[in-house]
Amino acid sequence: MQSSSTETAAAPAVKPGLRVLLLPLVILAGMGLSVEAGLLGPLGVQVGHLWATLSIFGVGTAILFLLLLFSGPRQGPALSELPRWQLIGGFLGPIYVVVLTLATPHIGVAMTMIAILSGQVGKSVLIDHFGWFGATRKKVNGERWLALLLIVAALVLIARG
């Protein structure tokens, strides 16, 4: 799924000050995913995994609708003009949430999150390395391989604990 530079816009240059602000924000968002997993597991057991997923997406859709409504007038996207592969996230998001809902009650929040992290970092390294989906290419070096290995080691240690 490597795309040419004509299909996607180049990534904007990140200012050093912005990076300092974005990293804690992303860490907080990651913490939110752990909370979400902790909430979804019991909800899925109580009402069913698909209903739990639908309720989470329903609440999220309502909040996004309100944000769009009050953020001022803007031209909506022409979905028919977008490359179809860019809409894959709409398919992957519910799968992710259903897996969270199914796995968390059985293996716990920590194991679920470190397993997800392993998959995310592993695939992210490949996406960066090959420049898939219009990402800026960043060759895999020894430090990145070591980071991935340490995450896998954490997965093994949490699974054994």
Buried (B, 14 or more C-beta within 10 A) or exposed (E): EEBEEEEEEEEEEEEEEEEEEEEEEEEEEEEEBBEBBBBBBEBBBEEEBEEBBBBBEEEEEEEEEEEEEEEEEEEEEEEEEEEEEBEEEEEEBBEBBBBBBBBBBEBBBBBBBBBBBBEEBEEBBEBBBBBBBBBEEBEEEEEBEEEBEEBBEBBEEBEEE
